[in-house]
Amino acid sequence: MLNDKNLNMDAFADHIIAVAKENKLPITNLQLHKIMYFTLKLAKEDELLDIEILKKMYDQPFEVWKLGPVVKLQYLRFRRFSCEFIIGTFKQTDILKPLNTVIIELLKENVFTLAEISTRFPFWIQNSDKINKAGNSNVEYSFDDI
């Protein structure tokens, strides 16, 4: 079993990028956040992973941004790629492999469609007025808000 200290949003982002690369599907920084959001949401709602595993992993919150939920630390981590594809070597995490089918399906969706859909949920709508001119806010999603 995976050591708990290694299960976090960094590992989740790495896992998603590794799945993209393994399946020869490009991924951008914007895509990464939408895929992280929807994968976590679906994993929680459809019980694809134990809820305690998901809660443990959610150590960096999504924030309400103009194009939907964004994990600020992951945005900063990958912003050097701007809107280009993320490159590098990333590893999958065994405990997250049950999410791979969902990740692959989301990678095939138009990122702007995912962004638009992510702004239809109540938490984003209720807090969208707090988004600044730069397109972000510091309003954080709790695990239950996802």
Secondary structure as GFF3:
##gff-version 3
##sequence-region A 1 146
A	DSSP	three_ten_helix	4	6	.	.	.	ID=ss1
A	DSSP	alpha_helix	9	22	.	.	.	ID=ss2
A	DSSP	alpha_helix	29	45	.	.	.	ID=ss3
A	DSSP	alpha_helix	51	57	.	.	.	ID=ss4
A	DSSP	beta_strand	62	65	.	.	.	ID=ss5
A	DSSP	beta_strand	68	71	.	.	.	ID=ss6
A	DSSP	alpha_helix	72	78	.	.	.	ID=ss7
A	DSSP	three_ten_helix	79	81	.	.	.	ID=ss8
A	DSSP	three_ten_helix	94	99	.	.	.	ID=ss9
A	DSSP	alpha_helix	100	107	.	.	.	ID=ss10
A	DSSP	alpha_helix	111	118	.	.	.	ID=ss11
A	DSSP	alpha_helix	122	127	.	.	.	ID=ss12
A	DSSP	three_ten_helix	128	130	.	.	.	ID=ss13
A	DSSP	three_ten_helix	143	145	.	.	.	ID=ss14
###
